[in-house]
Amino acid sequence: MRTVEVLLDEAADLSVREAWLRLADAGLPSQALHPSPTNSPTSPWPPVRS
């Protein structure tokens, strides 16, 4: 099995982390509660269409 991890640029990474904090502040499950250095936002693949 092979995997590809697509990392976000700094602006997108910060945007995702801020969303995680808003979720946590609202009492919802959030990755903000897992502060490990390896817990970083990644881009979904295939890309999610809105």
N, C-alpha and C positions, 0 to 999 in steps of 0.2 A: 504494500500500500504506500502510495506517495501522497504527500499533502503540500499545499502551498499556503503560506501565511502572507496576507497583504496588509502591510502596516500603513497607518494613516499619517499624513503630514502633521506638523505641530498644531496648526489651527484646528484641524478636524479632531485630533486627539483631545485637545482642550475642550472642544465643544461636547464630545461624548462624555468626558469626565464631569463636566458641569451638569449634564443631563443626569448622570448617575447620582450626583449630589442632590439634585432636585427630587429625584425619586426617593432617596433615603430620607430627606427632610420631610417628605409627605408620608413617611411610614411604610413605603412600598419596598419590595425586594430590590436590591441594587448591588452592582459590583463595587460601589463605593465602600462597601463594608468589608471588602477584601483588599487591603492595601499592599499586597505583595508586589515587589518590583516586576514580577513576571505577569501581573494582571494588567495587560494593556489592551486598549480597544483595537480591534482588527476590522477590516472591511469584510462584509459577507461575500461569499462566492457561491453561486453566481450573484451578481449585484441585485439588490432588492429594488423593485420598481414601485414608485408611488403614484 
